[in-house]
């Protein structure tokens, strides 16, 4: 699906913290090495993710896909709106 990588990364970035278990050193290494592409001539950072160091992170995005999609489509209710609906 178009934009799914960007949506997944935005969702992961929305967390205050991502904790990687000590028994998962390769995933921790991926998070440290995950990077965006760099233009070779100008050295500008491009808005496209490098296709490397991403196997575990991709699996994490896939595992959270239902939540990512649901979050994008789910309506947001304020306390006032919930009171008007008769919900506490």
HTML snippet that shows the backbone in 3Dmol.js (N, CA, C, O; Angstrom):
<script src="https://3Dmol.org/build/3Dmol-min.js"></script>
<div id="view" style="width:600px;height:400px;position:relative"></div>
<script>
const pdb = `
ATOM      1  N   UNK A   1       0.848  -1.174   0.000  1.00  0.00           N
ATOM      2  CA  UNK A   1       0.000   0.000   0.000  1.00  0.00           C
ATOM      3  C   UNK A   1       0.897   1.241   0.000  1.00  0.00           C
ATOM      4  O   UNK A   1       1.874   1.301   0.746  1.00  0.00           O
ATOM      5  N   UNK A   2       0.568   2.220  -0.827  1.00  0.00           N
ATOM      6  CA  UNK A   2       1.379   3.437  -0.933  1.00  0.00           C
ATOM      7  C   UNK A   2       1.395   4.191   0.389  1.00  0.00           C
ATOM      8  O   UNK A   2       0.357   4.393   1.019  1.00  0.00           O
ATOM      9  N   UNK A   3       2.584   4.600   0.795  1.00  0.00           N
ATOM     10  CA  UNK A   3       2.720   5.358   2.028  1.00  0.00           C
ATOM     11  C   UNK A   3       2.745   4.529   3.289  1.00  0.00           C
ATOM     12  O   UNK A   3       2.845   5.074   4.388  1.00  0.00           O
ATOM     13  N   UNK A   4       2.656   3.205   3.148  1.00  0.00           N
ATOM     14  CA  UNK A   4       2.576   2.372   4.352  1.00  0.00           C
ATOM     15  C   UNK A   4       3.865   2.420   5.165  1.00  0.00           C
ATOM     16  O   UNK A   4       3.821   2.371   6.394  1.00  0.00           O
ATOM     17  N   UNK A   5       5.009   2.516   4.496  1.00  0.00           N
ATOM     18  CA  UNK A   5       6.277   2.611   5.234  1.00  0.00           C
ATOM     19  C   UNK A   5       6.303   3.910   6.026  1.00  0.00           C
ATOM     20  O   UNK A   5       6.632   3.917   7.212  1.00  0.00           O
ATOM     21  N   UNK A   6       5.953   5.007   5.363  1.00  0.00           N
ATOM     22  CA  UNK A   6       5.959   6.307   6.028  1.00  0.00           C
ATOM     23  C   UNK A   6       4.947   6.357   7.169  1.00  0.00           C
ATOM     24  O   UNK A   6       5.237   6.899   8.235  1.00  0.00           O
ATOM     25  N   UNK A   7       3.756   5.789   6.944  1.00  0.00           N
ATOM     26  CA  UNK A   7       2.729   5.751   7.996  1.00  0.00           C
ATOM     27  C   UNK A   7       3.215   4.928   9.189  1.00  0.00           C
ATOM     28  O   UNK A   7       3.040   5.317  10.344  1.00  0.00           O
ATOM     29  N   UNK A   8       3.825   3.790   8.886  1.00  0.00           N
ATOM     30  CA  UNK A   8       4.339   2.934   9.953  1.00  0.00           C
ATOM     31  C   UNK A   8       5.443   3.605  10.744  1.00  0.00           C
ATOM     32  O   UNK A   8       5.477   3.511  11.971  1.00  0.00           O
ATOM     33  N   UNK A   9       6.350   4.283  10.047  1.00  0.00           N
ATOM     34  CA  UNK A   9       7.425   4.990  10.740  1.00  0.00           C
ATOM     35  C   UNK A   9       6.879   6.135  11.575  1.00  0.00           C
ATOM     36  O   UNK A   9       7.332   6.363  12.697  1.00  0.00           O
ATOM     37  N   UNK A  10       5.909   6.850  11.032  1.00  0.00           N
ATOM     38  CA  UNK A  10       5.300   7.947  11.799  1.00  0.00           C
ATOM     39  C   UNK A  10       4.642   7.398  13.062  1.00  0.00           C
ATOM     40  O   UNK A  10       4.723   8.016  14.124  1.00  0.00           O
ATOM     41  N   UNK A  11       3.992   6.239  12.951  1.00  0.00           N
ATOM     42  CA  UNK A  11       3.358   5.633  14.116  1.00  0.00           C
ATOM     43  C   UNK A  11       4.401   5.239  15.158  1.00  0.00           C
ATOM     44  O   UNK A  11       4.221   5.499  16.348  1.00  0.00           O
ATOM     45  N   UNK A  12       5.491   4.612  14.712  1.00  0.00           N
ATOM     46  CA  UNK A  12       6.554   4.228  15.644  1.00  0.00           C
ATOM     47  C   UNK A  12       7.183   5.466  16.291  1.00  0.00           C
ATOM     48  O   UNK A  12       7.504   5.451  17.479  1.00  0.00           O
ATOM     49  N   UNK A  13       7.357   6.527  15.517  1.00  0.00           N
ATOM     50  CA  UNK A  13       7.945   7.759  16.059  1.00  0.00           C
ATOM     51  C   UNK A  13       7.017   8.451  17.046  1.00  0.00           C
ATOM     52  O   UNK A  13       7.464   9.270  17.850  1.00  0.00           O
ATOM     53  N   UNK A  14       5.722   8.127  16.992  1.00  0.00           N
ATOM     54  CA  UNK A  14       4.769   8.771  17.899  1.00  0.00           C
ATOM     55  C   UNK A  14       4.917   8.273  19.340  1.00  0.00           C
ATOM     56  O   UNK A  14       4.438   8.922  20.269  1.00  0.00           O
ATOM     57  N   UNK A  15       5.575   7.128  19.531  1.00  0.00           N
ATOM     58  CA  UNK A  15       5.798   6.624  20.874  1.00  0.00           C
ATOM     59  C   UNK A  15       6.875   7.445  21.564  1.00  0.00           C
ATOM     60  O   UNK A  15       7.860   7.841  20.941  1.00  0.00           O
ATOM     61  N   UNK A  16       6.686   7.693  22.827  1.00  0.00           N
ATOM     62  CA  UNK A  16       7.685   8.418  23.612  1.00  0.00           C
ATOM     63  C   UNK A  16       8.968   7.607  23.711  1.00  0.00           C
ATOM     64  O   UNK A  16      10.068   8.160  23.737  1.00  0.00           O
ATOM     65  N   UNK A  17       8.813   6.291  23.764  1.00  0.00           N
ATOM     66  CA  UNK A  17       9.961   5.410  23.934  1.00  0.00           C
ATOM     67  C   UNK A  17       9.623   4.040  23.356  1.00  0.00           C
ATOM     68  O   UNK A  17       8.496   3.563  23.483  1.00  0.00           O
ATOM     69  N   UNK A  18      10.613   3.412  22.720  1.00  0.00           N
ATOM     70  CA  UNK A  18      10.487   2.035  22.269  1.00  0.00           C
ATOM     71  C   UNK A  18      11.550   1.254  23.022  1.00  0.00           C
ATOM     72  O   UNK A  18      12.740   1.547  22.911  1.00  0.00           O
ATOM     73  N   UNK A  19      11.124   0.269  23.780  1.00  0.00           N
ATOM     74  CA  UNK A  19      12.046  -0.515  24.588  1.00  0.00           C
ATOM     75  C   UNK A  19      12.342  -1.825  23.860  1.00  0.00           C
ATOM     76  O   UNK A  19      11.425  -2.554  23.480  1.00  0.00           O
ATOM     77  N   UNK A  20      13.616  -2.115  23.670  1.00  0.00           N
ATOM     78  CA  UNK A  20      14.043  -3.351  23.025  1.00  0.00           C
ATOM     79  C   UNK A  20      14.630  -4.262  24.103  1.00  0.00           C
ATOM     80  O   UNK A  20      15.529  -3.864  24.845  1.00  0.00           O
ATOM     81  N   UNK A  21      14.118  -5.470  24.179  1.00  0.00           N
ATOM     82  CA  UNK A  21      14.579  -6.424  25.184  1.00  0.00           C
ATOM     83  C   UNK A  21      16.060  -6.748  24.958  1.00  0.00           C
ATOM     84  O   UNK A  21      16.497  -6.856  23.812  1.00  0.00           O
ATOM     85  N   UNK A  22      16.835  -6.904  26.037  1.00  0.00           N
ATOM     86  CA  UNK A  22      18.268  -7.210  25.900  1.00  0.00           C
ATOM     87  C   UNK A  22      18.554  -8.497  25.107  1.00  0.00           C
ATOM     88  O   UNK A  22      19.644  -8.662  24.558  1.00  0.00           O
ATOM     89  N   UNK A  23      17.578  -9.394  25.052  1.00  0.00           N
ATOM     90  CA  UNK A  23      17.776 -10.622  24.276  1.00  0.00           C
ATOM     91  C   UNK A  23      17.565 -10.400  22.777  1.00  0.00           C
ATOM     92  O   UNK A  23      17.609 -11.352  21.997  1.00  0.00           O
ATOM     93  N   UNK A  24      17.335  -9.148  22.373  1.00  0.00           N
ATOM     94  CA  UNK A  24      17.114  -8.823  20.958  1.00  0.00           C
ATOM     95  C   UNK A  24      18.167  -7.819  20.470  1.00  0.00           C
ATOM     96  O   UNK A  24      17.807  -6.735  20.011  1.00  0.00           O
ATOM     97  N   UNK A  25      19.441  -8.155  20.558  1.00  0.00           N
ATOM     98  CA  UNK A  25      20.480  -7.185  20.201  1.00  0.00           C
ATOM     99  C   UNK A  25      20.473  -6.791  18.727  1.00  0.00           C
ATOM    100  O   UNK A  25      20.875  -5.679  18.385  1.00  0.00           O
ATOM    101  N   UNK A  26      20.019  -7.690  17.847  1.00  0.00           N
ATOM    102  CA  UNK A  26      19.997  -7.352  16.421  1.00  0.00           C
ATOM    103  C   UNK A  26      18.931  -6.296  16.116  1.00  0.00           C
ATOM    104  O   UNK A  26      19.132  -5.434  15.260  1.00  0.00           O
ATOM    105  N   UNK A  27      17.808  -6.368  16.814  1.00  0.00           N
ATOM    106  CA  UNK A  27      16.766  -5.339  16.635  1.00  0.00           C
ATOM    107  C   UNK A  27      17.283  -3.995  17.144  1.00  0.00           C
ATOM    108  O   UNK A  27      17.079  -2.969  16.495  1.00  0.00           O
ATOM    109  N   UNK A  28      17.943  -3.992  18.287  1.00  0.00           N
ATOM    110  CA  UNK A  28      18.515  -2.755  18.823  1.00  0.00           C
ATOM    111  C   UNK A  28      19.519  -2.178  17.838  1.00  0.00           C
ATOM    112  O   UNK A  28      19.560  -0.966  17.626  1.00  0.00           O
ATOM    113  N   UNK A  29      20.326  -3.037  17.238  1.00  0.00           N
ATOM    114  CA  UNK A  29      21.311  -2.589  16.249  1.00  0.00           C
ATOM    115  C   UNK A  29      20.611  -1.995  15.027  1.00  0.00           C
ATOM    116  O   UNK A  29      21.065  -0.988  14.486  1.00  0.00           O
ATOM    117  N   UNK A  30      19.509  -2.609  14.589  1.00  0.00           N
ATOM    118  CA  UNK A  30      18.744  -2.070  13.461  1.00  0.00           C
ATOM    119  C   UNK A  30      18.247  -0.663  13.765  1.00  0.00           C
ATOM    120  O   UNK A  30      18.370   0.232  12.930  1.00  0.00           O
ATOM    121  N   UNK A  31      17.688  -0.462  14.953  1.00  0.00           N
ATOM    122  CA  UNK A  31      17.186   0.862  15.308  1.00  0.00           C
ATOM    123  C   UNK A  31      18.303   1.899  15.285  1.00  0.00           C
ATOM    124  O   UNK A  31      18.076   3.046  14.900  1.00  0.00           O
ATOM    125  N   UNK A  32      19.504   1.506  15.692  1.00  0.00           N
ATOM    126  CA  UNK A  32      20.627   2.448  15.668  1.00  0.00           C
ATOM    127  C   UNK A  32      21.088   2.745  14.248  1.00  0.00           C
ATOM    128  O   UNK A  32      21.554   3.850  13.969  1.00  0.00           O
ATOM    129  N   UNK A  33      20.965   1.777  13.349  1.00  0.00           N
ATOM    130  CA  UNK A  33      21.473   1.931  11.983  1.00  0.00           C
ATOM    131  C   UNK A  33      20.418   2.370  10.972  1.00  0.00           C
ATOM    132  O   UNK A  33      20.758   2.712   9.839  1.00  0.00           O
ATOM    133  N   UNK A  34      19.162   2.368  11.357  1.00  0.00           N
ATOM    134  CA  UNK A  34      18.078   2.741  10.438  1.00  0.00           C
ATOM    135  C   UNK A  34      18.301   4.171   9.969  1.00  0.00           C
ATOM    136  O   UNK A  34      18.551   5.057  10.787  1.00  0.00           O
ATOM    137  N   UNK A  35      18.212   4.409   8.661  1.00  0.00           N
ATOM    138  CA  UNK A  35      18.544   5.736   8.153  1.00  0.00           C
ATOM    139  C   UNK A  35      17.766   6.059   6.881  1.00  0.00           C
ATOM    140  O   UNK A  35      17.234   5.179   6.205  1.00  0.00           O
ATOM    141  N   UNK A  36      17.723   7.334   6.588  1.00  0.00           N
ATOM    142  CA  UNK A  36      17.157   7.809   5.333  1.00  0.00           C
ATOM    143  C   UNK A  36      18.257   7.858   4.278  1.00  0.00           C
ATOM    144  O   UNK A  36      19.437   7.945   4.618  1.00  0.00           O
ATOM    145  N   UNK A  37      17.882   7.802   3.006  1.00  0.00           N
ATOM    146  CA  UNK A  37      18.865   7.870   1.933  1.00  0.00           C
ATOM    147  C   UNK A  37      19.500   9.252   1.888  1.00  0.00           C
ATOM    148  O   UNK A  37      18.882  10.246   2.269  1.00  0.00           O
ATOM    149  N   UNK A  38      20.736   9.301   1.421  1.00  0.00           N
ATOM    150  CA  UNK A  38      21.473  10.551   1.310  1.00  0.00           C
ATOM    151  C   UNK A  38      21.871  10.735  -0.147  1.00  0.00           C
ATOM    152  O   UNK A  38      22.387   9.811  -0.777  1.00  0.00           O
ATOM    153  N   UNK A  39      21.631  11.937  -0.686  1.00  0.00           N
ATOM    154  CA  UNK A  39      22.041  12.258  -2.047  1.00  0.00           C
ATOM    155  C   UNK A  39      23.562  12.259  -2.118  1.00  0.00           C
ATOM    156  O   UNK A  39      24.216  12.952  -1.339  1.00  0.00           O
ATOM    157  N   UNK A  40      24.131  11.495  -3.038  1.00  0.00           N
ATOM    158  CA  UNK A  40      25.585  11.350  -3.111  1.00  0.00           C
ATOM    159  C   UNK A  40      26.295  12.633  -3.524  1.00  0.00           C
ATOM    160  O   UNK A  40      27.438  12.864  -3.127  1.00  0.00           O
ATOM    161  N   UNK A  41      25.632  13.466  -4.314  1.00  0.00           N
ATOM    162  CA  UNK A  41      26.270  14.687  -4.789  1.00  0.00           C
ATOM    163  C   UNK A  41      26.176  15.829  -3.786  1.00  0.00           C
ATOM    164  O   UNK A  41      27.166  16.506  -3.509  1.00  0.00           O
ATOM    165  N   UNK A  42      24.978  16.037  -3.242  1.00  0.00           N
ATOM    166  CA  UNK A  42      24.759  17.186  -2.358  1.00  0.00           C
ATOM    167  C   UNK A  42      24.862  16.828  -0.877  1.00  0.00           C
ATOM    168  O   UNK A  42      24.973  17.711  -0.026  1.00  0.00           O
ATOM    169  N   UNK A  43      24.825  15.528  -0.571  1.00  0.00           N
ATOM    170  CA  UNK A  43      24.799  15.021   0.800  1.00  0.00           C
ATOM    171  C   UNK A  43      23.538  15.430   1.565  1.00  0.00           C
ATOM    172  O   UNK A  43      23.500  15.385   2.795  1.00  0.00           O
ATOM    173  N   UNK A  44      22.506  15.830   0.812  1.00  0.00           N
ATOM    174  CA  UNK A  44      21.208  16.139   1.423  1.00  0.00           C
ATOM    175  C   UNK A  44      20.518  14.834   1.829  1.00  0.00           C
ATOM    176  O   UNK A  44      20.624  13.819   1.141  1.00  0.00           O
ATOM    177  N   UNK A  45      19.825  14.882   2.935  1.00  0.00           N
ATOM    178  CA  UNK A  45      19.040  13.721   3.378  1.00  0.00           C
ATOM    179  C   UNK A  45      17.742  13.717   2.590  1.00  0.00           C
ATOM    180  O   UNK A  45      17.020  14.713   2.554  1.00  0.00           O
ATOM    181  N   UNK A  46      17.451  12.586   1.958  1.00  0.00           N
ATOM    182  CA  UNK A  46      16.264  12.454   1.127  1.00  0.00           C
ATOM    183  C   UNK A  46      15.098  11.910   1.952  1.00  0.00           C
ATOM    184  O   UNK A  46      15.316  11.245   2.965  1.00  0.00           O
ATOM    185  N   UNK A  47      13.867  12.187   1.529  1.00  0.00           N
ATOM    186  CA  UNK A  47      12.703  11.723   2.301  1.00  0.00           C
ATOM    187  C   UNK A  47      12.361  10.262   2.048  1.00  0.00           C
ATOM    188  O   UNK A  47      11.207   9.863   2.206  1.00  0.00           O
ATOM    189  N   UNK A  48      13.345   9.458   1.658  1.00  0.00           N
ATOM    190  CA  UNK A  48      13.113   8.042   1.383  1.00  0.00           C
ATOM    191  C   UNK A  48      14.012   7.207   2.291  1.00  0.00           C
ATOM    192  O   UNK A  48      15.204   7.482   2.422  1.00  0.00           O
ATOM    193  N   UNK A  49      13.437   6.197   2.908  1.00  0.00           N
ATOM    194  CA  UNK A  49      14.166   5.344   3.846  1.00  0.00           C
ATOM    195  C   UNK A  49      15.083   4.401   3.071  1.00  0.00           C
ATOM    196  O   UNK A  49      14.694   3.861   2.035  1.00  0.00           O
ATOM    197  N   UNK A  50      16.299   4.206   3.572  1.00  0.00           N
ATOM    198  CA  UNK A  50      17.216   3.239   2.981  1.00  0.00           C
ATOM    199  C   UNK A  50      16.626   1.849   3.108  1.00  0.00           C
ATOM    200  O   UNK A  50      16.001   1.523   4.117  1.00  0.00           O
ATOM    201  N   UNK A  51      16.821   1.033   2.093  1.00  0.00           N
ATOM    202  CA  UNK A  51      16.315  -0.337   2.157  1.00  0.00           C
ATOM    203  C   UNK A  51      17.416  -1.243   2.713  1.00  0.00           C
ATOM    204  O   UNK A  51      17.911  -2.136   2.026  1.00  0.00           O
ATOM    205  N   UNK A  52      17.784  -0.994   3.962  1.00  0.00           N
ATOM    206  CA  UNK A  52      18.817  -1.782   4.651  1.00  0.00           C
ATOM    207  C   UNK A  52      18.572  -1.650   6.146  1.00  0.00           C
ATOM    208  O   UNK A  52      17.938  -0.697   6.599  1.00  0.00           O
ATOM    209  N   UNK A  53      19.078  -2.611   6.910  1.00  0.00           N
ATOM    210  CA  UNK A  53      18.913  -2.574   8.373  1.00  0.00           C
ATOM    211  C   UNK A  53      17.451  -2.405   8.775  1.00  0.00           C
ATOM    212  O   UNK A  53      17.126  -1.578   9.626  1.00  0.00           O
ATOM    213  N   UNK A  54      16.575  -3.192   8.158  1.00  0.00           N
ATOM    214  CA  UNK A  54      15.157  -2.952   8.401  1.00  0.00           C
ATOM    215  C   UNK A  54      14.300  -4.199   8.566  1.00  0.00           C
ATOM    216  O   UNK A  54      13.077  -4.086   8.642  1.00  0.00           O
ATOM    217  N   UNK A  55      14.893  -5.372   8.623  1.00  0.00           N
ATOM    218  CA  UNK A  55      14.072  -6.590   8.657  1.00  0.00           C
ATOM    219  C   UNK A  55      13.206  -6.668   9.915  1.00  0.00           C
ATOM    220  O   UNK A  55      12.005  -6.924   9.820  1.00  0.00           O
ATOM    221  N   UNK A  56      13.780  -6.457  11.057  1.00  0.00           N
ATOM    222  CA  UNK A  56      13.016  -6.503  12.304  1.00  0.00           C
ATOM    223  C   UNK A  56      12.054  -5.337  12.429  1.00  0.00           C
ATOM    224  O   UNK A  56      10.933  -5.501  12.911  1.00  0.00           O
ATOM    225  N   UNK A  57      12.489  -4.154  11.997  1.00  0.00           N
ATOM    226  CA  UNK A  57      11.630  -2.967  12.064  1.00  0.00           C
ATOM    227  C   UNK A  57      10.437  -3.138  11.118  1.00  0.00           C
ATOM    228  O   UNK A  57       9.314  -2.763  11.455  1.00  0.00           O
ATOM    229  N   UNK A  58      10.686  -3.706   9.933  1.00  0.00           N
ATOM    230  CA  UNK A  58       9.576  -3.983   9.019  1.00  0.00           C
ATOM    231  C   UNK A  58       8.594  -4.964   9.660  1.00  0.00           C
ATOM    232  O   UNK A  58       7.380  -4.786   9.554  1.00  0.00           O
ATOM    233  N   UNK A  59       9.111  -5.990  10.320  1.00  0.00           N
ATOM    234  CA  UNK A  59       8.238  -6.955  10.997  1.00  0.00           C
ATOM    235  C   UNK A  59       7.408  -6.265  12.079  1.00  0.00           C
ATOM    236  O   UNK A  59       6.230  -6.576  12.252  1.00  0.00           O
ATOM    237  N   UNK A  60       8.014  -5.340  12.796  1.00  0.00           N
ATOM    238  CA  UNK A  60       7.295  -4.582  13.820  1.00  0.00           C
ATOM    239  C   UNK A  60       6.192  -3.736  13.184  1.00  0.00           C
ATOM    240  O   UNK A  60       5.075  -3.677  13.697  1.00  0.00           O
ATOM    241  N   UNK A  61       6.508  -3.088  12.078  1.00  0.00           N
ATOM    242  CA  UNK A  61       5.486  -2.299  11.369  1.00  0.00           C
ATOM    243  C   UNK A  61       4.337  -3.186  10.913  1.00  0.00           C
ATOM    244  O   UNK A  61       3.170  -2.817  11.051  1.00  0.00           O
ATOM    245  N   UNK A  62       4.666  -4.367  10.365  1.00  0.00           N
ATOM    246  CA  UNK A  62       3.622  -5.290   9.910  1.00  0.00           C
ATOM    247  C   UNK A  62       2.759  -5.757  11.079  1.00  0.00           C
ATOM    248  O   UNK A  62       1.539  -5.862  10.957  1.00  0.00           O
ATOM    249  N   UNK A  63       3.397  -6.035  12.202  1.00  0.00           N
ATOM    250  CA  UNK A  63       2.656  -6.496  13.378  1.00  0.00           C
ATOM    251  C   UNK A  63       1.695  -5.422  13.887  1.00  0.00           C
ATOM    252  O   UNK A  63       0.626  -5.739  14.409  1.00  0.00           O
ATOM    253  N   UNK A  64       2.073  -4.162  13.737  1.00  0.00           N
ATOM    254  CA  UNK A  64       1.242  -3.057  14.220  1.00  0.00           C
ATOM    255  C   UNK A  64       0.314  -2.499  13.146  1.00  0.00           C
ATOM    256  O   UNK A  64      -0.402  -1.528  13.394  1.00  0.00           O
ATOM    257  N   UNK A  65       0.316  -3.096  11.961  1.00  0.00           N
ATOM    258  CA  UNK A  65      -0.427  -2.551  10.831  1.00  0.00           C
ATOM    259  C   UNK A  65      -1.900  -2.314  11.144  1.00  0.00           C
ATOM    260  O   UNK A  65      -2.445  -1.276  10.769  1.00  0.00           O
ATOM    261  N   UNK A  66      -2.547  -3.241  11.815  1.00  0.00           N
ATOM    262  CA  UNK A  66      -3.957  -3.056  12.162  1.00  0.00           C
ATOM    263  C   UNK A  66      -4.181  -1.853  13.060  1.00  0.00           C
ATOM    264  O   UNK A  66      -5.176  -1.144  12.911  1.00  0.00           O
ATOM    265  N   UNK A  67      -3.275  -1.619  13.984  1.00  0.00           N
ATOM    266  CA  UNK A  67      -3.374  -0.455  14.862  1.00  0.00           C
ATOM    267  C   UNK A  67      -3.093   0.833  14.104  1.00  0.00           C
ATOM    268  O   UNK A  67      -3.749   1.851  14.325  1.00  0.00           O
ATOM    269  N   UNK A  68      -2.108   0.781  13.207  1.00  0.00           N
ATOM    270  CA  UNK A  68      -1.754   1.969  12.420  1.00  0.00           C
ATOM    271  C   UNK A  68      -2.924   2.365  11.542  1.00  0.00           C
ATOM    272  O   UNK A  68      -3.303   3.535  11.500  1.00  0.00           O
ATOM    273  N   UNK A  69      -3.503   1.391  10.837  1.00  0.00           N
ATOM    274  CA  UNK A  69      -4.639   1.659   9.960  1.00  0.00           C
ATOM    275  C   UNK A  69      -5.830   2.125  10.774  1.00  0.00           C
ATOM    276  O   UNK A  69      -6.509   3.079  10.392  1.00  0.00           O
ATOM    277  N   UNK A  70      -6.093   1.458  11.902  1.00  0.00           N
ATOM    278  CA  UNK A  70      -7.217   1.812  12.759  1.00  0.00           C
ATOM    279  C   UNK A  70      -7.043   3.228  13.307  1.00  0.00           C
ATOM    280  O   UNK A  70      -8.003   3.997  13.350  1.00  0.00           O
ATOM    281  N   UNK A  71      -5.846   3.570  13.719  1.00  0.00           N
ATOM    282  CA  UNK A  71      -5.593   4.904  14.279  1.00  0.00           C
ATOM    283  C   UNK A  71      -5.846   5.974  13.232  1.00  0.00           C
ATOM    284  O   UNK A  71      -6.383   7.037  13.545  1.00  0.00           O
ATOM    285  N   UNK A  72      -5.464   5.702  11.993  1.00  0.00           N
ATOM    286  CA  UNK A  72      -5.639   6.688  10.932  1.00  0.00           C
ATOM    287  C   UNK A  72      -7.113   6.914  10.612  1.00  0.00           C
ATOM    288  O   UNK A  72      -7.496   8.004  10.189  1.00  0.00           O
ATOM    289  N   UNK A  73      -7.943   5.884  10.812  1.00  0.00           N
ATOM    290  CA  UNK A  73      -9.358   5.984  10.453  1.00  0.00           C
ATOM    291  C   UNK A  73     -10.278   6.224  11.639  1.00  0.00           C
ATOM    292  O   UNK A  73     -11.430   6.621  11.464  1.00  0.00           O
ATOM    293  N   UNK A  74      -9.778   5.985  12.839  1.00  0.00           N
ATOM    294  CA  UNK A  74     -10.637   6.072  14.019  1.00  0.00           C
ATOM    295  C   UNK A  74     -10.973   7.518  14.344  1.00  0.00           C
ATOM    296  O   UNK A  74     -10.091   8.376  14.304  1.00  0.00           O
ATOM    297  N   UNK A  75     -12.227   7.806  14.663  1.00  0.00           N
ATOM    298  CA  UNK A  75     -12.586   9.160  15.073  1.00  0.00           C
ATOM    299  C   UNK A  75     -12.023   9.470  16.453  1.00  0.00           C
ATOM    300  O   UNK A  75     -11.883   8.581  17.294  1.00  0.00           O
ATOM    301  N   UNK A  76     -11.709  10.713  16.671  1.00  0.00           N
ATOM    302  CA  UNK A  76     -11.191  11.158  17.962  1.00  0.00           C
ATOM    303  C   UNK A  76     -12.319  11.877  18.693  1.00  0.00           C
ATOM    304  O   UNK A  76     -12.919  12.807  18.156  1.00  0.00           O
ATOM    305  N   UNK A  77     -12.606  11.443  19.923  1.00  0.00           N
ATOM    306  CA  UNK A  77     -13.667  12.053  20.714  1.00  0.00           C
ATOM    307  C   UNK A  77     -13.067  12.807  21.889  1.00  0.00           C
ATOM    308  O   UNK A  77     -12.227  12.278  22.616  1.00  0.00           O
ATOM    309  N   UNK A  78     -13.500  14.033  22.066  1.00  0.00           N
ATOM    310  CA  UNK A  78     -13.091  14.807  23.238  1.00  0.00           C
ATOM    311  C   UNK A  78     -14.017  14.446  24.390  1.00  0.00           C
ATOM    312  O   UNK A  78     -15.036  13.788  24.180  1.00  0.00           O
ATOM    313  N   UNK A  79     -13.678  14.866  25.600  1.00  0.00           N
ATOM    314  CA  UNK A  79     -14.538  14.599  26.753  1.00  0.00           C
ATOM    315  C   UNK A  79     -15.912  15.212  26.548  1.00  0.00           C
ATOM    316  O   UNK A  79     -16.923  14.616  26.918  1.00  0.00           O
ATOM    317  N   UNK A  80     -15.953  16.401  25.958  1.00  0.00           N
ATOM    318  CA  UNK A  80     -17.230  17.075  25.713  1.00  0.00           C
ATOM    319  C   UNK A  80     -18.093  16.258  24.753  1.00  0.00           C
ATOM    320  O   UNK A  80     -19.292  16.091  24.976  1.00  0.00           O
ATOM    321  N   UNK A  81     -17.480  15.756  23.694  1.00  0.00           N
ATOM    322  CA  UNK A  81     -18.233  14.965  22.715  1.00  0.00           C
ATOM    323  C   UNK A  81     -18.759  13.687  23.343  1.00  0.00           C
ATOM    324  O   UNK A  81     -19.883  13.272  23.057  1.00  0.00           O
ATOM    325  N   UNK A  82     -17.956  13.054  24.202  1.00  0.00           N
ATOM    326  CA  UNK A  82     -18.398  11.830  24.867  1.00  0.00           C
ATOM    327  C   UNK A  82     -19.573  12.108  25.807  1.00  0.00           C
ATOM    328  O   UNK A  82     -20.498  11.301  25.896  1.00  0.00           O
ATOM    329  N   UNK A  83     -19.539  13.244  26.508  1.00  0.00           N
ATOM    330  CA  UNK A  83     -20.652  13.606  27.397  1.00  0.00           C
ATOM    331  C   UNK A  83     -21.922  13.807  26.587  1.00  0.00           C
ATOM    332  O   UNK A  83     -23.004  13.394  27.004  1.00  0.00           O
ATOM    333  N   UNK A  84     -21.788  14.446  25.421  1.00  0.00           N
ATOM    334  CA  UNK A  84     -22.949  14.678  24.558  1.00  0.00           C
ATOM    335  C   UNK A  84     -23.518  13.368  24.034  1.00  0.00           C
ATOM    336  O   UNK A  84     -24.717  13.256  23.779  1.00  0.00           O
ATOM    337  N   UNK A  85     -22.645  12.381  23.877  1.00  0.00           N
ATOM    338  CA  UNK A  85     -23.114  11.068  23.419  1.00  0.00           C
ATOM    339  C   UNK A  85     -23.695  10.248  24.560  1.00  0.00           C
ATOM    340  O   UNK A  85     -24.244   9.169  24.337  1.00  0.00           O
ATOM    341  N   UNK A  86     -23.576  10.756  25.779  1.00  0.00           N
ATOM    342  CA  UNK A  86     -24.081  10.041  26.949  1.00  0.00           C
ATOM    343  C   UNK A  86     -23.100   9.011  27.474  1.00  0.00           C
ATOM    344  O   UNK A  86     -23.488   8.093  28.197  1.00  0.00           O
ATOM    345  N   UNK A  87     -21.835   9.156  27.118  1.00  0.00           N
ATOM    346  CA  UNK A  87     -20.791   8.226  27.571  1.00  0.00           C
ATOM    347  C   UNK A  87     -19.873   8.945  28.517  1.00  0.00           C
ATOM    348  O   UNK A  87     -19.589  10.129  28.336  1.00  0.00           O
ATOM    349  N   UNK A  88     -19.405   8.242  29.527  1.00  0.00           N
ATOM    350  CA  UNK A  88     -18.482   8.859  30.475  1.00  0.00           C
ATOM    351  C   UNK A  88     -17.069   8.595  30.097  1.00  0.00           C
ATOM    352  O   UNK A  88     -16.152   9.041  30.786  1.00  0.00           O
TER     353      UNK A  88
END
`;
const viewer = $3Dmol.createViewer("view");
viewer.addModel(pdb, "pdb");
viewer.setStyle({}, {cartoon: {color: "spectrum"}});
viewer.zoomTo();
viewer.render();
</script>
